Amino acid sequence: MSAPLPDAVVPGPVLVIGCGLIGTSVALALRDLDVPVHLRDASASHLEIAASVGAGSPDPVESPALVVVAVPPAAVVETVRSALAEFPQAVVTDVASVKGSICAEVTDPRFVGGHPMAGKERSGPMAASGLLFEGRAWAVVPTEGTDPDAVALVERVATSVGAVVRRMDAASHDRAVALVSHVPHLVSSLTAGLLTEAPTDDLALAGQGLRDVIRIAGSDRGLWVDIIGSNAGQVGDILDDLAARLDDLRAAVRAGDGSVAEHLDRGRDGVSRVPGKHGEQPTALGVVFVSIDDTPGELSRLFSDIGAAGVNIEDMRIDHELGRLVGVVEVVVQAAAADVLHTALIERGWAAFR
């Protein structure tokens, strides 16, 4: 590993072990870069589907330059060790959402811990996309003994598929993901669980706000049991903090005093600290709401008109109106561009409002 790496994204073929959402998405993104990719999965159906969508070849590979292990956290250590032994010249990385136990147990200099912060509430190869990592953070977690060239290769791959590399140590990574991913998932699940015995008439009032909160609660149960169990200490500490804040909020609500506002203000402050797309520093954003018919081609026409106005979309969501074939598109843009977009859309005949 001491020789300089060539200019190519990867100096040879890549083997992806595990054809779920993340593994197949990595494979698709690399195939878009003309990198030769081979696939392996214990599930014959996952392997067949991933190959059929163009993620790579199911044929064996003799000498991969890089092996990407994309299996559930509980199986990562064994799979990584097997890959290191089978391919003695390859760099091996993983995509598991917990790093502490893995990096402690695998000390080979050719192994580089990794974790792309990307996912969906749906799982499996059919949900995969080569664009999944665009603008998303990708944690790269080397240890003191990791070969620098191996780290450079993994970081180049992450950057090449559109991700923003964040190099960190294992303990910092696990603390961070407990805060920004694992505990939010549990809170989403708790909120969704409140709905299981709710009257149907109550649920008919559900709007986009509720859907935003519970969306990730529909994710794969088995995977999340594994993830939470692998990071139980860090998750438990943050849940303790959250429980104390919830007790304080509950008391404030019962008392009807002004301290409820303090919790709301703290929440707004927290939202303002979340980085923007591509890991950029938070910036002031504006929102333009656009009424849109729920018919084919309308969303495409809206995107075209926004592009014609020279405005870049930072984020968006669609809220469908109950009982009507109409939706409201919330278009999030830079604050300075909001008035420009609002005026441009009205001039093009859209029912737009601020």
N, C-alpha and C positions, 0 to 999 in steps of 0.2 A: 504493500500500500504506500510505499515511499515515493514512487514515480508520480510525476504531475498528472493530474486527470486531464483527459482530452476535452475539447470544446463541446462535444456532444452532450446532451442532457445526461445520458447514461452511456458508459463505454461498453455496451453490450446489451443483451436481452435482459428483461425483468421477469421474475416469477412472482405472481401474486397468489398467496395461499389464503383462501377464504373469499368466496364470491358473494358476500352479502352486499349491503348498500355501500359501505365505504370501500371495500376491496374492489368491487366492480367499478365504482366511480374512479378510483385511482387508475385502474386499468384503462378505462375509456379515455381519461384525460391524457394518459401517456400515449395511447394509440393515436390521439389527435395530433400528437407531436411526432408521429411516425416512429415511435419507439417499439421494437418488437416485444410483445408481452405474451407470456404463457400463464395459464391458469391452473389452479389446483384447488379442489374442495372435497371434503368428505361426503358432501351431498351431490349425488350424480345429477339431480335436477337443477340445483343451483349452478353447477358447472356448465350444464347444457344451455341454460338460459343465458348465462353471462357470455358464453361463446357466441350464441345466436344473435346477441345484440351488438356484436363487434368488439367485445372487450379484450379479446385475445384468443390464443390457440389453446385447446385442451391437451395438446401433445406434450410429452415430456421435454424438458430442456436440460442440456448437459452442464453448461457452465454459465449460469446467469451472473451478471455483474451486480445485480441488486435483487434481494428477496424482500418482498413486503408481506409481513404477517398480519392478516386482518381477520383473526379469529376472536371469539369471546375472551374476555380477560382471564378467565380461569384456565384457558388452554394456551395462553401466549408463551409462557416460559418453556413448556415442553416443546411447542412447535418451533420456537426460536432456536432452542438447543439442537433440535433435529436438523434444522436448515443449516446452521453453522457447521455441523458435522458432515452433512451431505454435500455441501458446496464450500470447500475450504478456501476458495478465493473470493467469495461473494461478500458484499456488505449486506447486513440484515437489519431491517428496521421493522417496527410494529406501529399500529395505529390505535392501541388500547387507550382508554380514557383514564387509566390509573397507571402511575409510573413507579412509585416507590418500591413496591415488592418486586416488580419485574427487573428494575435496574439493580436491585440488591442481589438478585439471584443469578443474573446473567452478566458476567464480567468480561466476556470476550471483547477485545478491542475492535472487532469488526461489527459489533452490535451497537446501534444507535436508537435509543428510545424516541418515539415520535407520537404525536397525537394531533390530527387535524380537527379543529373545532368546527365541524360541519356535520350535518345530519338532517334527518327528516323524521316526522312521526311515523312514516311508513318504512318498512325494512325490506331486505331482499334485493336481488339483482334487478328486478323489474323497476325498482324505484331509483336506480342509479342514474347518475348524470356526470358527464365529463366536465360540466361547469360547476359542480358542487363546491369546489374549493375557491372559486373566484372571490377575492377580497376577504377570505376567512383566515383567521390566525391558525398557524400550524406550529405547535410546540415541538421543539427539538431538544431532547433531554440526554445529553452525553454524560458520561461519568469521567472521573479523573484519568482512567486508563483507556478511554475511547480514542481510536486513531483519528487524528485531525482530518485526514483525507476522507475517511468514512463519513464524518460529520459534514464535510463540504459537499459530498455527493448527495446526501439526504436533503440538505438545505437547498441545493440546486434543483433537485426534483420538486420539492415543495414550491419553490418560487416559480418554476417553469409551468406548473399547473394552476398558477394564479393565486397561490396562498401567500400570506405574509408571515415570514418566519419569526418566531419568538423563542430564542434560546434560553433555557432555564434549567435549574436543578430539579431533581425528582420531588423533593419535599415542597418546594415552592409551587411546582405544578399541581400537586395533589391538593394543596390548600386552595389554590386559585380555582380549580375546576369544581371543588366542593361548593365554593361560593357562587360561581357564575353558571354552573350547569347542574350539579347533582341536587342541591337543595331546591333550586327553582323547579326541578322536575317533580320532586316530592310535594312541594306546595301546590303545583298544578294538579297532581293526582288527588291530593286532599280536597281541593276545591271541587274537582269533578266528582269525587265520591259523595259530596253533599247532594248531588243531583239524583242519586240512585233511587231515593224514596220520595222525591219531590212530586207533587201533583202535576199531571200533564199540562193543565191550564197554566201553571206557573212557568213551565219550561217554554210555553208558547211566547213568552215575553223576552226570551233570550236574544241578545243582540251581539254585535261584533266584539264588544268588550269582554263578555264571557267567553266567547270562542277564542279570543286571543289568549286568555288565561289558561284554558283547559286544552289547547291544541296538542301540546306535547304529552299530555296524559294518555293519549292513545298509542304511545310507542310500545315496542315489544317488551312484555313483562319479564320474560326470562333474562334478557340482556340486562335490564335495569336492576334486577335482583343481584346479578353478578357484579355490576358496576358499584352499586351501593355497598355491597359486602366487601369489595376490594378496597374501598376508601372509607370504611366505617368510622375510623377515628376522627378524620377531618370533618366528615359529614355530621357526626354526632356533636362536635364542638359548635358548629354553626347552628345546628338545630337547638342547642341549649340557649344560644344567644337569641335566636328567633323566638323561642318559647317565652323568654323573659320579656321581650318586646311585645309579644302578643298578650301576655298577662297585663302589662302596663296599658296597652291599647284597650283591652277589654274593660279594665277598671275605668278608664277615661270615658268610654262610651256609656257605661252604666251610670257614671256620675254626671254625664252631660256637660262636662266642663270644657274649657277651651284647649286642653292639652291634646285633643284629637288633631287639631290643626298642626301641632308640632310633628306628629307622625306623618301627616300628609306632606308637610314641607320637607321633611327629611327624605321622603320618597321622591319628591320632585328633584331634590338636590342629587339623589343617587342616579336618577335617569340622566341628568345633565352630564354625569361623569363617564357614561358609557361611550367608548370610542365610536366614531363613525365608520363607514365602509372603508375597507383596505387598512383598518387600524389607525385612521387619521384621528387627530385630536377632535373632540366634540366641537361642533360649530352651530351657530344659530340656524334653525330650520324654520321654514314656513310651510303651511298646508293650504292647498287649494282643493276644494271639494267639487266633484263633477258628477252630475246626474247622467246616467247612461242607460239606454235600453238594453235589456237582457236578450240580445239577438246576435247572431253570428256576424262578425266583422266590425262591431262597434268598438271593441277594445283596441283592435288593431288601428282603427281610424283615429282613436284618441291618441295612441302612442305616436302616430305619424304627425298629428297636429302639434303635439308637445315638442317633437323633434324639430318641426318646421319653425317653432318659436325660438329655437336655440337654447332650450332649457334642459338641463340634465336632471333626471329623476334620482333622488336619493333613496326613496323607499315608497311603497304604495300598498294599499289593501283595498278590498272591495267589500262593501256591506250591502247585502241584498235586502230590499224592503219586503216586509211580510205581506203576502197576498197580492203583490204587484210584480210584473215582469220588468222591474226597474231596479237598478243598483246605484249606489253612491260610491264613486272611486275617490279615495283619499290619496292625493298626490303630494308627497313630501319632497320639497326642493330647498335649496339654499334660501335663507330668509330674504336676501336681496333680490332674488328672482321671482318671488311669489307674486308680487303685483304685476310684473311683466307677463307671467304665465296666465294669471287671471284675466288680464285684458285681452291677451291673444286668443284665449279659448272662447271668450264671449264674442269676439269679432268673427270667429269661425263657426258660430252658431251653437256653441255648447251652453248648457245651463250650468254655469260655474259660479261658485261663491266662496268667500273667505270665512 
